[in-house]
Amino acid sequence: MRRELVVEVLEYTGSNYEIGFMQGEGIEKNGMFQYLQAITTDNDPNVVQSVLEKFSHRFLEEIRGLADGIGIDYDTTLKMYSGYNLSFPAMGCTAFSQENFYVRNYDFSPDLYDGRLVFHRPEKGYASVGFAQQIVGRLDGMNEHGLVIGLHLVNENKQEEGLIGTTIVRLILDECRNVQEAIAMLTKLPHGHCYNYSLMDKGGNKCLVEASPEKQVVYHEQTIMCTNYFQSEELKDNNRENIQGSLHREKTLQELTTLSITPDEAYHTFNNENSTLFYTDYQNYFGTLHTVVYIPETLEMLVGIGGDFPPVRLSLDSLIKGELEVSRDLVGKIKY
């Protein structure tokens, strides 16, 4: 059975507070809101505030606006949306990059998917585009400097006090211009879970950061091949018991390294429903929801929702220049 999967393409401009307020006004207090309430832990908001103040006052201002837009108190909003001591079910993600592009599939359940592609243009800070999760978090994205980052959950059962990956991706997009700056922040942030982070910047620099609560290991790579397991000896004990799916996808990525492919070809390789990189196990949180190709040099992206989706080309650069209207829905189909 096939069902529609709708992703809203949204643009938010203004102060960080105003952007938060606009998003908060659109939140309905059912469905995802209630789920987020249910999984929110009883953190001390002063601790959460203190942690985030070290890295981004602007992010906190957006959460303050979000609280007023929703109509709930700031402390509750901070606990729900900061990503501090928050956990989600297992998810899968596959990323690959060559000289001038970064391509990625995000695999999860449509029932827990925000379905929002957000162009974020604050008065202060870096403009960015990325797929949202928990409203203010990001699953992947690219900012105005051409820095691209995506997350890959390694083990949902390994958790300590710290930030969830979607908040970490958002902070990197907001505060960093290149891979070097991103590594510096990633090795200072408090990691609550085990994630891989795959990164690329406008200068063609690429890296993979394996991040656990205790340690981060950085690999500088010519070609990124990233799935959902740690390769380093220091961290491999944190892997799930079964990593065969990751190894299977990695084998396909290794085959791609022998080819010289264009961004369009990379998109179709990942978005083809018959590809070994495309998954349909949505009931078990492992179905491909979106395919995206980021092109840092031109600040363009190719986007597809579900499988076998004709790619939609969008430009962060055109948006920054005021030459692009993005408000629209992308409607794909999934076997669910």
C-alpha positions as CSV (number, residue, x, y, z in Angstrom):
1,M,0.0,0.0,0.0
2,R,1.3,3.4,-0.9
3,R,0.5,6.6,1.0
4,E,1.4,10.2,0.5
5,L,4.1,11.9,2.5
6,V,3.9,15.6,2.6
7,V,6.8,17.9,3.4
8,E,6.2,21.7,3.8
9,V,8.9,24.0,2.4
10,L,8.9,27.0,4.7
11,E,10.8,30.3,5.0
12,Y,11.3,32.1,8.3
13,T,12.9,35.6,8.5
14,G,13.3,38.1,11.3
15,S,14.9,38.1,14.7
16,N,15.5,34.7,16.3
17,Y,12.7,35.5,18.8
18,E,10.3,36.3,15.9
19,I,11.2,33.2,14.0
20,G,10.6,31.1,17.1
21,F,7.2,32.9,17.7
22,M,6.1,32.2,14.1
23,Q,6.9,28.6,14.4
24,G,5.2,28.3,17.8
25,E,2.0,29.8,16.5
26,G,1.8,26.9,14.0
27,I,2.1,24.1,16.5
28,E,-1.0,22.2,17.3
29,K,-1.2,20.7,20.8
30,N,-1.8,17.1,19.6
31,G,0.1,14.3,17.8
32,M,3.8,15.2,17.8
33,F,3.4,17.8,20.6
34,Q,1.9,15.2,22.9
35,Y,4.6,12.7,22.0
36,L,7.3,15.2,22.7
37,Q,5.7,15.9,26.1
38,A,5.6,12.2,26.9
39,I,9.3,11.7,26.2
40,T,10.6,14.9,27.8
41,T,12.6,14.3,30.9
42,D,12.3,16.4,34.0
43,N,15.5,18.4,33.5
44,D,16.5,21.4,35.6
45,P,15.9,24.3,33.1
46,N,18.7,26.2,34.7
47,V,21.1,23.5,33.8
48,V,19.8,23.3,30.2
49,Q,20.0,27.1,29.9
50,S,23.6,27.1,31.2
51,V,24.7,24.4,28.8
52,L,23.2,26.1,25.7
53,E,24.4,29.6,26.7
54,K,28.0,28.5,26.2
55,F,27.3,27.8,22.5
56,S,24.4,29.9,21.1
57,H,22.4,32.7,22.7
58,R,20.5,33.0,19.4
59,F,19.2,29.4,19.7
60,L,17.8,30.2,23.1
61,E,16.1,33.3,21.8
62,E,14.3,31.2,19.2
63,I,13.1,28.8,22.0
64,R,11.9,31.8,24.0
65,G,9.9,33.0,21.0
66,L,8.7,29.4,20.4
67,A,7.3,29.4,24.0
68,D,5.4,32.6,23.5
69,G,4.1,31.4,20.2
70,I,2.8,28.1,21.6
71,G,1.5,29.8,24.7
72,I,3.4,27.7,27.3
73,D,6.1,28.8,29.8
74,Y,9.7,29.1,28.8
75,D,11.1,26.5,31.2
76,T,8.7,23.8,29.8
77,T,9.5,24.8,26.2
78,L,13.2,24.6,27.0
79,K,12.9,21.1,28.4
80,M,10.8,19.9,25.4
81,Y,12.6,21.5,22.5
82,S,16.2,22.0,23.5
83,G,17.1,18.4,22.9
84,Y,18.8,18.0,26.3
85,N,18.4,14.5,27.7
86,L,15.9,13.6,25.0
87,S,15.8,10.3,23.2
88,F,14.2,8.9,20.0
89,P,13.8,5.4,18.6
90,A,16.4,3.9,16.2
91,M,16.9,5.6,12.8
92,G,19.1,5.0,9.8
93,C,20.9,7.4,7.6
94,T,23.3,7.0,4.7
95,A,25.6,9.7,3.3
96,F,28.2,9.9,0.5
97,S,30.2,12.8,-0.8
98,Q,32.6,13.4,-3.6
99,E,34.4,16.5,-4.8
100,N,31.5,18.9,-5.2
101,F,28.4,17.4,-3.5
102,Y,27.0,15.6,-0.5
103,V,24.1,13.2,-0.9
104,R,22.0,11.6,1.9
105,N,19.0,9.4,2.6
106,Y,17.2,9.8,5.9
107,D,15.5,6.7,7.1
108,F,12.9,6.7,9.9
109,S,9.1,6.5,10.5
110,P,6.7,9.0,8.9
111,D,4.7,9.0,12.1
112,L,7.5,10.8,14.0
113,Y,8.8,12.9,11.1
114,D,8.3,16.7,11.2
115,G,7.8,16.9,7.5
116,R,9.3,20.4,7.3
117,L,12.1,21.7,5.1
118,V,13.0,25.0,6.6
119,F,14.8,28.0,5.1
120,H,16.0,29.9,8.1
121,R,17.1,33.6,7.6
122,P,17.7,35.3,10.9
123,E,18.6,39.0,11.2
124,K,21.7,38.0,13.2
125,G,23.5,34.7,12.4
126,Y,23.9,32.5,9.4
127,A,21.1,31.7,7.0
128,S,20.6,28.0,6.4
129,V,18.3,25.3,5.0
130,G,17.6,21.9,6.4
131,F,15.1,19.3,7.4
132,A,13.6,20.1,10.8
133,Q,13.0,17.7,13.7
134,Q,11.3,18.8,17.0
135,I,10.7,22.1,15.2
136,V,14.1,23.8,16.0
137,G,16.4,20.8,15.5
138,R,17.8,19.7,12.2
139,L,18.4,16.3,10.7
140,D,20.8,17.7,8.0
141,G,21.4,21.0,6.4
142,M,23.6,23.6,4.7
143,N,24.3,27.1,5.7
144,E,25.2,30.3,3.8
145,H,28.9,29.6,4.0
146,G,28.4,26.2,2.3
147,L,28.9,24.1,5.4
148,V,26.9,20.8,5.2
149,I,26.2,18.4,8.1
150,G,24.1,15.3,8.6
151,L,23.6,13.0,11.5
152,H,23.6,9.2,11.7
153,L,22.4,7.6,14.9
154,V,24.7,4.8,16.0
155,N,23.1,3.4,19.2
156,E,19.8,4.7,20.7
157,N,20.4,2.6,23.9
158,K,23.6,4.4,24.9
159,Q,22.6,7.6,26.6
160,E,24.1,10.0,29.1
161,E,23.4,13.6,30.1
162,G,23.8,15.9,27.0
163,L,22.3,17.0,23.7
164,I,20.5,15.0,21.1
165,G,22.0,15.0,17.6
166,T,19.3,17.2,16.0
167,T,20.2,20.1,18.3
168,I,23.9,19.6,17.6
169,V,23.3,19.7,13.9
170,R,21.3,22.9,14.3
171,L,24.0,24.6,16.5
172,I,26.7,23.7,13.9
173,L,24.7,25.3,11.1
174,D,24.1,28.4,13.2
175,E,27.6,29.0,14.5
176,C,30.2,27.4,12.1
177,R,31.5,28.5,8.7
178,N,33.6,25.5,7.8
179,V,34.6,22.0,8.7
180,Q,37.4,23.2,11.0
181,E,35.1,25.3,13.1
182,A,32.5,22.5,13.2
183,I,35.1,20.0,14.5
184,A,36.1,22.5,17.2
185,M,32.5,22.8,18.4
186,L,31.7,19.1,18.0
187,T,34.5,18.3,20.4
188,K,33.2,20.7,23.0
189,L,29.5,20.0,22.9
190,P,28.0,17.6,25.5
191,H,26.9,14.6,23.5
192,G,24.0,12.7,25.0
193,H,24.0,9.8,22.5
194,C,26.2,8.0,20.0
195,Y,26.1,9.6,16.6
196,N,28.2,9.9,13.5
197,Y,28.3,13.4,11.9
198,S,29.3,13.7,8.2
199,L,30.4,17.1,7.1
200,M,31.6,19.0,4.0
201,D,32.3,22.6,3.3
202,K,32.6,25.0,0.4
203,G,36.3,24.5,0.2
204,G,35.8,20.8,-0.4
205,N,37.0,19.8,3.0
206,K,35.2,16.7,4.4
207,C,35.3,14.9,7.7
208,L,33.5,12.2,9.7
209,V,33.1,12.7,13.4
210,E,32.3,9.7,15.6
211,A,30.8,11.1,18.7
212,S,29.9,9.3,22.0
213,P,29.2,10.9,25.3
214,E,32.8,10.1,26.4
215,K,34.9,10.7,23.3
216,Q,34.9,12.1,19.8
217,V,37.1,10.7,17.0
218,V,37.6,12.7,13.8
219,Y,38.4,11.3,10.4
220,H,39.5,13.7,7.6
221,E,38.3,12.0,4.3
222,Q,38.6,12.7,0.6
223,T,35.3,10.8,0.1
224,I,32.7,10.4,2.8
225,M,30.9,7.1,3.3
226,C,28.9,7.2,6.4
227,T,26.2,4.9,7.8
228,N,25.2,4.0,11.4
229,Y,28.2,2.4,13.2
230,F,31.5,3.4,14.7
231,Q,34.7,2.2,12.9
232,S,37.3,3.4,15.5
233,E,38.7,0.9,17.9
234,E,38.1,3.4,20.7
235,L,34.4,3.6,20.1
236,K,33.3,0.4,18.4
237,D,32.1,-1.2,21.7
238,N,29.2,1.4,21.5
239,N,27.8,-0.1,18.3
240,R,24.5,-1.9,18.2
241,E,24.8,-5.7,18.3
242,N,23.8,-6.0,14.6
243,I,25.5,-3.6,12.2
244,Q,24.9,-5.8,9.0
245,G,22.6,-3.2,7.5
246,S,25.2,-0.5,7.8
247,L,27.9,-2.8,6.3
248,H,25.6,-3.7,3.4
249,R,25.0,0.0,2.6
250,E,28.7,0.8,3.0
251,K,29.5,-1.8,0.4
252,T,27.3,0.0,-2.1
253,L,29.0,3.3,-1.2
254,Q,32.4,1.8,-1.8
255,E,31.3,0.8,-5.3
256,L,30.3,4.4,-5.9
257,T,33.9,5.6,-5.1
258,T,35.0,3.9,-8.3
259,L,32.7,6.1,-10.4
260,S,32.7,9.8,-11.2
261,I,29.1,10.7,-10.8
262,T,27.2,14.0,-11.0
263,P,24.9,15.4,-8.2
264,D,21.9,14.4,-10.3
265,E,23.2,10.8,-10.8
266,A,24.0,10.6,-7.0
267,Y,20.4,11.7,-6.3
268,H,18.9,9.0,-8.5
269,T,21.2,6.4,-7.1
270,F,19.9,7.1,-3.6
271,N,16.3,7.8,-4.4
272,N,15.6,4.8,-6.6
273,E,13.3,2.5,-4.7
274,N,15.1,-0.5,-6.0
275,S,18.5,0.7,-4.7
276,T,20.2,-1.1,-1.9
277,L,20.4,2.3,-0.3
278,F,16.6,2.8,-0.2
279,Y,14.6,1.2,2.6
280,T,10.9,0.6,3.1
281,D,10.7,-0.8,6.6
282,Y,8.7,2.1,7.9
283,Q,6.9,0.1,10.7
284,N,10.3,-0.5,12.3
285,Y,11.6,3.1,11.9
286,F,13.7,2.3,8.9
287,G,12.1,3.6,5.8
288,T,13.6,6.3,3.5
289,L,11.7,9.6,4.0
290,H,13.8,12.0,2.1
291,T,16.8,12.1,-0.3
292,V,18.8,15.3,-0.5
293,V,21.9,16.5,-2.4
294,Y,23.7,19.6,-1.1
295,I,26.0,21.4,-3.4
296,P,28.1,23.8,-1.3
297,E,29.8,25.7,-4.1
298,T,26.5,27.0,-5.5
299,L,24.4,26.7,-2.3
300,E,21.9,24.6,-4.3
301,M,20.1,21.4,-3.3
302,L,18.2,18.6,-4.9
303,V,15.3,17.2,-2.8
304,G,13.1,14.2,-3.0
305,I,10.4,12.9,-0.7
306,G,9.7,9.2,-0.6
307,G,11.0,7.1,-3.5
308,D,11.3,7.6,-7.3
309,F,10.6,11.3,-6.8
310,P,11.6,13.7,-9.6
311,P,14.2,15.9,-7.9
312,V,13.3,19.5,-6.9
313,R,16.1,22.0,-7.2
314,L,16.2,24.8,-4.6
315,S,18.7,27.5,-3.9
316,L,19.7,29.0,-0.6
317,D,21.7,31.6,-2.4
318,S,18.7,32.8,-4.4
319,L,16.7,33.0,-1.2
320,I,19.3,35.1,0.6
321,K,19.2,37.5,-2.4
322,G,15.5,37.7,-2.3
323,E,15.1,36.0,-5.7
324,L,13.2,32.9,-4.6
325,E,9.8,32.1,-3.2
326,V,9.9,28.7,-1.5
327,S,6.5,28.3,0.2
328,R,5.1,25.1,-1.2
329,D,4.5,21.4,-0.3
330,L,6.5,18.5,-1.7
331,V,4.3,15.4,-1.9
332,G,5.9,12.0,-2.3
333,K,4.8,8.5,-1.9
334,I,6.0,5.7,0.4
335,K,5.1,2.0,0.7
336,Y,3.5,2.1,4.1
